[in-house]
Amino acid sequence: MIVKQEDIRRVRASVLQQLGNKVLIQLDRGRNRVDVQEGVIKGAYPCVFTIQVNDENENPQVLSFSYADVLTRDVRMKLC
């Protein structure tokens, strides 16, 4: 799959609009392993965006993803 700059800009604009909102993220970890977590979009930067989630012990953890991860479906997001 070829990722185009225009597609990345579109995803980035969408993430910027949802800044501060709760999302459900599905992470494809490979080899049929999928993690599902709920978090809040904390930041959107030129190449990556960050989501704050709570781990099993309710400790906050910040995860970062590239916009290409969304386009290649390694990360799927859904508003809560």
Number of C-alpha atoms within 10 A of each C-alpha: 5 7 12 10 10 9 13 19 14 12 17 22 12 11 21 16 11 17 16 15 14 19 20 16 20 17 18 16 11 8 6 6 8 12 10 12 14 18 22 21 21 20 16 21 12 10 12 14 19 19 22 20 22 14 12 7 6 8 8 12 11 14 13 14 15 19 23 20 16 16 17 12 12 16 20 16 17 10 12 11
